[in-house]
Amino acid sequence: MVTVTGSSSFAGSLNISKSLTVTNSVTAGSLVTAGNLNVGGNQVLTGTFTGNSTGSNSFSGSLDISKGLRSASHTITGSGSALTFNGGGTNVISSTGTLQINAFTLGGDITGNTKNILGLNQLTSSIASVSTNFEVGGYASIGGNLTTKGTIVSSSTGSNSFQGSLNTTSASTPPVTSPLSLNS
């Protein structure tokens, strides 16, 4: 065992086959280890930390990042895990390609930013309300009662059919511009 009280310097390499224990600090241009590097206490890294192994790194506490986190694949694990934005303002999740979001439960309103929602197979709702125009480009089906506060206008040249009664509360006769056919 060698104990050094003052400073020591080495012009070449210092090869240590077992371990190196330092009480205060180590300053080095580079530090290479073939095994594990165990560091206790708080560390300040002023350069770039590069990990080039295929292994993973784990942290038992928090990992605070002041700039950005870039990864080829990012997974948040744990039941009830969350992605939380707490800086206020507008938070953006962006993609240079298609951003795919699989099944999820909506926790608030969606603002469309005057954009379209395309490619929906089916849109269902327990209570739906449309405050302005609502357009259906193809076939529309209503599985329950339909209540309207305005008029129903049909501008097609085809026919409209009703199963059941067509009841009106108005005593006026609607204008007929083509032959009216009533089947009994």
C-alpha positions in Angstrom: 0.0 0.0 0.0 1.3 3.4 -0.9 0.1 6.6 0.8 0.8 9.9 -0.8 0.5 13.1 1.3 1.4 15.8 -1.2 0.8 16.0 -4.9 2.0 13.4 -7.4 2.2 13.7 -11.1 2.8 11.0 -13.8 4.1 11.7 -17.3 2.9 8.4 -18.6 0.0 6.1 -17.8 -0.9 4.9 -14.4 -2.3 1.4 -14.7 -4.3 0.2 -11.7 -5.3 -3.5 -11.6 -7.6 -3.4 -8.6 -9.2 -0.1 -7.5 -8.6 3.5 -6.9 -10.1 5.2 -3.9 -10.0 9.0 -3.8 -11.2 11.1 -0.8 -11.4 14.5 -2.3 -11.2 15.0 -6.1 -9.6 13.7 -9.3 -8.8 15.8 -12.3 -8.1 14.0 -15.5 -8.0 14.8 -19.2 -9.8 11.4 -19.8 -10.8 8.6 -17.5 -11.1 5.1 -19.1 -12.4 2.1 -17.3 -13.0 -1.4 -18.5 -15.4 -2.2 -15.7 -17.9 -0.2 -13.7 -17.4 3.3 -12.6 -19.0 3.9 -9.2 -19.3 7.5 -8.2 -20.7 8.8 -4.9 -21.8 12.2 -4.1 -22.8 15.0 -6.4 -21.0 15.3 -9.7 -20.8 18.2 -12.2 -20.1 17.3 -15.8 -18.9 20.2 -17.9 -18.3 18.2 -21.1 -20.4 15.7 -23.0 -21.4 12.3 -21.5 -21.4 9.7 -24.2 -22.5 6.1 -23.6 -21.7 3.9 -26.6 -22.6 0.5 -25.2 -25.8 -1.5 -26.0 -26.6 -1.7 -22.3 -28.9 0.6 -20.4 -28.3 3.1 -17.7 -30.5 3.4 -14.7 -31.0 6.1 -12.1 -32.5 5.5 -8.7 -33.4 9.2 -8.3 -34.4 11.9 -10.6 -32.7 12.8 -13.8 -33.1 16.5 -14.4 -32.4 17.7 -17.9 -32.2 21.4 -18.7 -32.1 21.2 -22.5 -33.5 18.3 -24.5 -33.9 14.5 -24.4 -33.4 12.8 -27.7 -33.9 9.1 -28.2 -34.7 6.7 -31.0 -37.3 5.1 -28.9 -38.7 6.4 -25.6 -40.8 4.3 -23.3 -42.5 5.5 -20.1 -43.0 2.5 -17.8 -45.1 1.8 -14.8 -48.8 1.6 -14.2 -50.3 5.1 -14.1 -47.1 6.7 -15.5 -47.5 10.2 -16.9 -45.9 12.6 -19.3 -46.4 16.0 -17.6 -45.8 19.5 -18.9 -45.5 21.9 -16.0 -44.0 25.0 -17.6 -47.3 26.5 -18.6 -47.9 28.0 -22.0 -48.4 25.9 -25.1 -46.7 22.4 -25.1 -46.0 20.8 -28.4 -45.5 17.1 -29.3 -44.2 17.2 -32.9 -43.1 14.7 -35.5 -41.3 15.0 -38.8 -43.5 12.2 -40.1 -46.8 10.8 -38.9 -47.4 11.0 -35.1 -49.3 7.9 -34.1 -51.2 7.9 -30.8 -52.8 4.6 -29.9 -55.8 4.1 -27.7 -56.1 6.7 -24.9 -58.7 8.4 -22.7 -59.2 12.0 -23.4 -58.8 14.1 -20.2 -59.9 17.5 -21.6 -61.1 19.4 -24.7 -59.5 19.1 -28.1 -59.0 22.4 -30.0 -58.9 21.7 -33.8 -57.0 24.9 -34.7 -59.2 25.1 -37.9 -57.8 21.8 -39.1 -59.6 18.6 -40.3 -59.9 15.2 -38.7 -59.5 12.7 -41.5 -59.8 8.9 -41.9 -62.1 8.1 -39.0 -63.8 4.8 -39.2 -66.5 5.6 -36.7 -67.1 8.6 -34.5 -69.2 7.7 -31.4 -70.4 9.8 -28.5 -72.7 9.5 -25.5 -73.7 13.2 -25.8 -72.6 15.2 -28.8 -73.2 18.8 -29.6 -72.2 20.8 -32.7 -72.4 24.5 -32.3 -72.0 25.4 -36.0 -72.2 23.5 -39.3 -71.9 19.8 -39.3 -71.3 18.1 -42.6 -71.5 14.4 -43.5 -69.9 13.6 -46.8 -71.6 10.2 -47.2 -74.2 8.1 -45.5 -75.3 9.3 -42.0 -77.2 7.2 -39.5 -79.0 8.3 -36.3 -79.7 5.4 -34.0 -82.0 7.3 -31.7 -84.3 10.3 -31.7 -83.5 13.4 -33.7 -84.5 16.8 -32.4 -84.0 19.9 -34.5 -84.6 23.5 -33.6 -84.2 24.7 -37.2 -85.4 23.5 -40.5 -84.4 20.3 -42.4 -83.5 21.1 -45.9 -83.0 18.4 -48.5 -81.3 19.7 -51.7 -80.9 16.4 -53.5 -82.8 15.3 -56.6 -83.4 11.9 -55.0 -86.2 10.9 -52.8 -86.5 11.0 -49.0 -88.2 8.1 -47.2 -89.5 7.7 -43.7 -90.4 4.5 -41.9 -93.2 5.3 -39.6 -95.2 8.5 -39.3 -94.2 11.9 -40.5 -96.0 14.2 -38.1 -96.1 18.0 -38.5 -97.5 20.5 -36.1 -97.8 23.2 -38.6 -101.2 23.6 -40.3 -99.6 25.1 -43.4 -99.2 23.2 -46.6 -95.7 22.8 -47.8 -95.1 24.0 -51.3 -94.8 21.2 -53.8 -92.7 21.8 -56.9 -92.8 18.3 -58.2 -95.4 15.6 -58.1 -96.2 14.5 -54.6 -96.7 10.8 -54.2 -98.4 9.3 -51.1 -98.4 5.5 -50.7 -100.9 4.1 -48.3 
